[in-house]
């Protein structure tokens, strides 16, 4: 098991792992920040939590579609 993990690690260049670490930190940060941002928007602007939930759903859907299209374009 450990040998397989080491082999996988060495199969990819260091730049790949740097980008993956950056993406990981970015996603964790966004996940930790969103609940506080939602609370701030509800208190500051009077937006309901249901509306915040819909904004999150639309954002996720746009992200999935954009990532799919962007990935296909990058591969070409």
MDAnalysis code that builds the backbone (N, CA, C; Angstrom):
import MDAnalysis as mda
import numpy as np

u = mda.Universe.empty(228, n_residues=76, atom_resindex=np.repeat(np.arange(76), 3), trajectory=True)
u.add_TopologyAttr("name", ["N", "CA", "C"] * 76)
u.add_TopologyAttr("resid", np.arange(1, 77))
u.add_TopologyAttr("resname", ["UNK", "UNK", "UNK", "UNK", "UNK", "UNK", "UNK", "UNK", "UNK", "UNK", "UNK", "UNK", "UNK", "UNK", "UNK", "UNK", "UNK", "UNK", "UNK", "UNK", "UNK", "UNK", "UNK", "UNK", "UNK", "UNK", "UNK", "UNK", "UNK", "UNK", "UNK", "UNK", "UNK", "UNK", "UNK", "UNK", "UNK", "UNK", "UNK", "UNK", "UNK", "UNK", "UNK", "UNK", "UNK", "UNK", "UNK", "UNK", "UNK", "UNK", "UNK", "UNK", "UNK", "UNK", "UNK", "UNK", "UNK", "UNK", "UNK", "UNK", "UNK", "UNK", "UNK", "UNK", "UNK", "UNK", "UNK", "UNK", "UNK", "UNK", "UNK", "UNK", "UNK", "UNK", "UNK", "UNK"])
u.atoms.positions = np.array([
    [0.835, -1.196, 0.000],
    [0.000, 0.000, 0.000],
    [0.872, 1.250, 0.000],
    [1.829, 1.303, 0.920],
    [2.712, 2.472, 1.008],
    [3.547, 2.599, -0.256],
    [3.999, 1.476, -0.793],
    [4.798, 1.505, -2.023],
    [3.975, 2.048, -3.184],
    [2.691, 1.684, -3.235],
    [1.807, 2.182, -4.289],
    [1.617, 3.690, -4.176],
    [1.479, 4.180, -2.953],
    [1.321, 5.627, -2.740],
    [2.596, 6.362, -3.145],
    [3.747, 5.818, -2.771],
    [5.023, 6.444, -3.135],
    [5.210, 6.453, -4.647],
    [4.837, 5.364, -5.308],
    [4.964, 5.283, -6.762],
    [4.061, 6.330, -7.428],
    [2.843, 6.458, -6.930],
    [1.921, 7.455, -7.479],
    [2.461, 8.861, -7.274],
    [3.025, 9.100, -6.101],
    [3.593, 10.426, -5.818],
    [4.718, 10.744, -6.786],
    [5.576, 9.788, -7.054],
    [6.724, 10.038, -7.923],
    [6.367, 10.019, -9.407],
    [5.197, 9.511, -9.751],
    [4.760, 9.504, -11.149],
    [4.410, 10.901, -11.657],
    [4.061, 11.804, -10.756],
    [3.665, 13.157, -11.145],
    [4.755, 14.152, -10.780],
    [4.894, 15.228, -11.565],
    [5.924, 16.228, -11.261],
    [5.580, 17.041, -10.009],
    [6.579, 17.686, -9.461],
    [6.411, 18.475, -8.241],
    [5.407, 19.617, -8.444],
    [5.385, 20.200, -9.637],
    [4.446, 21.302, -9.917],
    [2.995, 20.838, -9.766],
    [2.714, 19.602, -10.177],
    [1.364, 19.053, -10.038],
    [0.955, 19.014, -8.580],
    [1.840, 18.528, -7.710],
    [1.506, 18.414, -6.290],
    [1.389, 19.788, -5.641],
    [2.142, 20.760, -6.135],
    [2.015, 22.125, -5.621],
    [0.641, 22.700, -5.960],
    [0.204, 22.481, -7.192],
    [-1.122, 22.952, -7.604],
    [-2.213, 22.238, -6.807],
    [-2.068, 20.932, -6.614],
    [-3.064, 20.173, -5.846],
    [-3.138, 20.661, -4.401],
    [-2.007, 20.959, -3.802],
    [-2.003, 21.487, -2.438],
    [-2.697, 22.851, -2.387],
    [-2.420, 23.691, -3.371],
    [-3.078, 24.994, -3.433],
    [-4.584, 24.871, -3.588],
    [-5.029, 23.968, -4.452],
    [-6.467, 23.747, -4.628],
    [-7.108, 23.210, -3.356],
    [-6.405, 22.312, -2.684],
    [-6.919, 21.755, -1.437],
    [-7.108, 22.842, -0.383],
    [-6.092, 23.683, -0.201],
    [-6.169, 24.763, 0.779],
    [-7.270, 25.751, 0.393],
    [-7.383, 26.061, -0.900],
    [-8.414, 26.983, -1.371],
    [-9.816, 26.435, -1.100],
    [-10.039, 25.167, -1.381],
    [-11.360, 24.565, -1.154],
    [-11.694, 24.468, 0.325],
    [-10.730, 24.118, 1.143],
    [-10.975, 24.067, 2.589],
    [-11.294, 25.465, 3.114],
    [-10.526, 26.447, 2.663],
    [-10.774, 27.828, 3.095],
    [-12.152, 28.315, 2.697],
    [-12.550, 28.022, 1.459],
    [-13.879, 28.422, 1.010],
    [-14.981, 27.735, 1.789],
    [-14.770, 26.462, 2.089],
    [-15.768, 25.711, 2.854],
    [-15.906, 26.241, 4.276],
    [-14.806, 26.671, 4.854],
    [-14.857, 27.210, 6.211],
    [-15.397, 28.639, 6.235],
    [-15.200, 29.369, 5.153],
    [-15.619, 30.773, 5.107],
    [-17.106, 30.930, 4.801],
    [-17.673, 30.037, 3.990],
    [-19.045, 30.216, 3.512],
    [-20.087, 30.356, 4.620],
    [-20.076, 29.556, 5.683],
    [-21.106, 29.732, 6.721],
    [-21.068, 31.126, 7.358],
    [-19.869, 31.655, 7.574],
    [-19.762, 32.989, 8.168],
    [-20.197, 34.070, 7.193],
    [-19.894, 33.866, 5.906],
    [-20.349, 34.807, 4.887],
    [-21.871, 34.795, 4.787],
    [-22.465, 33.614, 4.882],
    [-23.930, 33.511, 4.839],
    [-24.560, 34.230, 6.025],
    [-23.997, 34.063, 7.200],
    [-24.521, 34.764, 8.377],
    [-24.367, 36.274, 8.243],
    [-23.253, 36.717, 7.710],
    [-23.022, 38.152, 7.519],
    [-24.044, 38.741, 6.548],
    [-24.272, 38.058, 5.435],
    [-25.213, 38.565, 4.431],
    [-26.623, 38.602, 4.993],
    [-27.010, 37.582, 5.777],
    [-28.361, 37.587, 6.343],
    [-28.540, 38.727, 7.333],
    [-27.529, 39.016, 8.132],
    [-27.651, 40.088, 9.125],
    [-27.503, 41.468, 8.494],
    [-26.564, 41.629, 7.591],
    [-26.274, 42.952, 7.022],
    [-27.316, 43.389, 5.998],
    [-27.760, 42.458, 5.142],
    [-28.642, 42.818, 4.035],
    [-30.052, 42.264, 4.179],
    [-30.321, 41.495, 5.219],
    [-31.660, 40.977, 5.453],
    [-32.088, 39.895, 4.485],
    [-31.145, 39.195, 3.887],
    [-31.454, 38.113, 2.954],
    [-31.761, 36.855, 3.777],
    [-32.783, 36.098, 3.354],
    [-33.146, 34.895, 4.111],
    [-32.137, 33.776, 3.853],
    [-32.074, 32.833, 4.780],
    [-31.165, 31.706, 4.620],
    [-31.565, 30.817, 3.440],
    [-32.854, 30.806, 3.113],
    [-33.305, 30.052, 1.934],
    [-32.685, 30.640, 0.674],
    [-32.692, 31.967, 0.573],
    [-32.077, 32.620, -0.588],
    [-30.576, 32.355, -0.646],
    [-29.922, 32.361, 0.500],
    [-28.494, 32.046, 0.546],
    [-28.261, 30.609, 0.072],
    [-29.142, 29.702, 0.467],
    [-29.036, 28.316, 0.013],
    [-29.179, 28.200, -1.498],
    [-30.126, 28.941, -2.080],
    [-30.303, 28.924, -3.534],
    [-29.092, 29.506, -4.245],
    [-28.527, 30.545, -3.676],
    [-27.313, 31.115, -4.267],
    [-26.191, 30.081, -4.272],
    [-26.066, 29.318, -3.187],
    [-25.043, 28.278, -3.114],
    [-25.318, 27.179, -4.137],
    [-26.570, 26.784, -4.301],
    [-26.922, 25.747, -5.278],
    [-26.585, 26.206, -6.688],
    [-26.974, 27.426, -7.030],
    [-26.692, 27.956, -8.372],
    [-25.183, 28.074, -8.578],
    [-24.477, 28.533, -7.565],
    [-23.021, 28.649, -7.666],
    [-22.376, 27.290, -7.913],
    [-22.831, 26.271, -7.232],
    [-22.280, 24.928, -7.419],
    [-22.584, 24.404, -8.818],
    [-23.807, 24.625, -9.293],
    [-24.175, 24.163, -10.633],
    [-23.338, 24.866, -11.699],
    [-23.165, 26.175, -11.562],
    [-22.348, 26.923, -12.514],
    [-20.898, 26.446, -12.460],
    [-20.418, 26.141, -11.274],
    [-19.054, 25.645, -11.126],
    [-18.880, 24.306, -11.836],
    [-19.841, 23.402, -11.691],
    [-19.755, 22.091, -12.341],
    [-19.761, 22.251, -13.863],
    [-20.671, 23.056, -14.381],
    [-20.756, 23.258, -15.827],
    [-19.497, 23.958, -16.342],
    [-19.071, 25.001, -15.646],
    [-17.872, 25.739, -16.080],
    [-16.623, 24.899, -16.027],
    [-16.500, 24.070, -15.009],
    [-15.330, 23.194, -14.905],
    [-15.335, 22.163, -16.026],
    [-16.509, 21.635, -16.340],
    [-16.609, 20.644, -17.417],
    [-16.251, 21.259, -18.762],
    [-16.781, 22.416, -19.052],
    [-16.491, 23.083, -20.328],
    [-15.035, 23.524, -20.368],
    [-14.558, 24.126, -19.270],
    [-13.172, 24.575, -19.228],
    [-12.190, 23.435, -19.344],
    [-12.499, 22.297, -18.722],
    [-11.627, 21.138, -18.818],
    [-11.560, 20.596, -20.247],
    [-12.722, 20.551, -20.898],
    [-12.753, 20.070, -22.286],
    [-11.972, 21.014, -23.202],
    [-12.131, 22.307, -22.984],
    [-11.397, 23.277, -23.804],
    [-9.895, 23.217, -23.538],
    [-9.523, 23.013, -22.303],
    [-8.092, 22.936, -21.964],
    [-7.469, 21.680, -22.573],
    [-8.231, 20.604, -22.681],
    [-7.702, 19.378, -23.257],
    [-7.477, 19.513, -24.754],
    [-8.219, 20.386, -25.402],
    [-8.045, 20.571, -26.848],
    [-6.845, 21.445, -27.086],
])
